[in-house]
Amino acid sequence: MTQDAQQLPGMISGGEPSATRKFDYTVIVWVVLLILLIILVANPIFQLFKESFFVSEDEAGGFTFQNYIDAFETDEYYKPMYITMMLAISVGSISLVVGAVMAWVVSRTDIPCPNLIRNGILASFVTPPFLGAIAWIFLAGQNEGWLNKWIRGLFGLSEEFYLFDIFTMKGVVFAMSLYSFPLVFIVVLAGLNNISSDVEDAANVAGGGTFHTMFSITLPLVAPSLFAGFILAALEAMILFGIPAVLSIPAGQHTMTTQLRAFMVSEDDLLGLASAYAMPMLILAIGMVWTRGIVLGRRGYATVGGKGGQRRPQKLGAWRIPIFILCLIPLVCAIVLPGFALLTTSFMRNLGGGLEWSNFTLWNYHFILTNDAVRVSIYNTILLAIMAATGATIVAAVSAFIAQRKLIKGHQYMGFMATAPIGIPGIVLAVGLFAAYTKQPFVLYGTLWIMFLAYLTKYLPLAYQTANAGLSSIHPELEESCRIMGANRLQVFKDVTVPLFKTAVIASWILVFMPSLRELSASVLLWTTNTKVISVVIVDFYEETLLGPISALGVLLLLITLVAIVAGFRLVGRDFMSSSG
């Protein structure tokens, strides 16, 4: 007797394998995606390398080494390299000290309100560095900076006196460090949380105090994380464009990123020179990322007990409140003061008018909401962020699925290709994309598509790491059971795998959407009149000294980002911002 099995809606039907099961056509999808990744990542770098050996047709064209000679022998171009290296070392060192100490305080001591410090540091990622630098102009400008004016008024000093001047290289280091030390904090905190307190307890029993234990026991155990954090902070300082553009150029100094932009916006065709100039930054960035991976890959040697040991807080005693106050200072400088400055300035008629009711106005908001260029930039920004987040999430999720399930030959290269862009500075990627897509057969320059490729490539590693981490928790047997029922790999991925790790997929989308809203380093080289985004408009307003509209637009950008963060917390949970680990 036969029985007709009832099939529930959405279930994959079983039965005898069809002839098409002999060849899983979804392999074609996986191979196409691998080729797409290679083109996406390798093509702009190849074009960058190729252009560095060619001169423009205006200069007779052809193969040459002259671009490298000009880039590395001209004093005008060599000096920004030196300045960039000094900035990277200085910012990396300061960020290491501040980030590591704050991570130790949060992870290993009985400091009050550790979650406040942790969440405050995560919140510092909300403020774009270039916007924070502009806010610090309001606060620490030589003449009109509020801090200098308050000090002059408090002590009755002359109008020529100033204590702070953000338009110096010290000011640049300060501003960069404010938005780089969180990188160190996150890496070191993860390392500390993997170490049991047993070794520290033994040191305390032997007579070691809290601070002696920290320097002699705890920090050496997380030495790989400390080194990796330093590399991340130094790399961030090296590739930043916004802060140097806002602060170092007025101080009379170029960095490599601002010099690259100067090449690209020149009336002369300097693409070859720009490509040659970008090569050392690319090589150094890749080397730093590779070194970080090697160092973190060896961090398991630190302890024998393994992961998950108990962590008992060290007693700070009388130092508890003073250290808590010290930990609040970087947060106040990175979040509270810049946020206050931007919000207040957005309602001011002029910066020098002070906090007077007569100086209050809504004109700045009216201006940005009625200005055609601003409205286009808002539309472009949100559209690009949605496109980049959706594209990166799809590519990352499928790539992680292929790599973890070993679906095709060469699967081991999927993860490498998806994470390789982490070593490509955004402005260098933009030069490569410009070289690749300003000529036939794919002329994308002047369209949103070239910026979409830049965003997609730049933030793909973030989406991949998040998706890969979520997928690793799903056992393949759940998928194989559906394969036995006759489903192909694509059906399994769509109907089984994605629903099981949808939290990681949503987190990937939000984690790409947020930085895409404020991307500047690639956008500043690829925009045209019809493809401006908010970050580029802010830079344009800064060059035109439209400080009120800058603040209003900055507040709007922060509000959009805040909405994305709240959505992330509601949909994914409180730890979604660190889910990419």
Buried (B, 14 or more C-beta within 10 A) or exposed (E): EEEEEEEEEEEBEEEEEEEEEEEBEBBEBBBEBBEEBEEBBEBBBBBBBBBBBBBBEEEEEEEBEBBBEBBBEEEEBEBBBEBBBBBBBBBBBBBBEBBBBBBBBBBBBBBEEBEBBBEBBBBBBBBBBBBBBBBBBBBBBBEBBBBBBEBBEEEEEEEEEBBBBBBBBEBBBBBBBBBBBBBBBBBBBBBBBBBBBBBBBEBBEEEBEBEEBBEEBBBEBBBBBBBBBBBBBBBBBBBBBBBBBBBBBBBEBBBBBBBBBBBBEEEEBBBBBBBBBBBBBBEBBBEBBEEBBEBBEEBEEBBEEEEEBEBBBBEBEEBBEEBBEBBBEBBBBBBEBBBBBBBBBBBBBEBEEEEEEEBEBEEBBEBBEEBEBBEBBBEBBBEBBBBBBBBBBBBBBBBBBBBBBEBBEEBEBBBEBBBBBBBBBBBBBBBBBBBBBBEEEEEBBBBBBBBBBBBBBBBBBBBBBBBBBBBEEBEEEEBEEBBEBBBBBBBBBEBBBBEBBBBBBBBBBBBBBBBBBBBBBBBBBBBEEEBBBBBBBBBBBBEEEBBBBBBBBBBBBBEBBEEBBEBBBEBBEEEBBBBBE
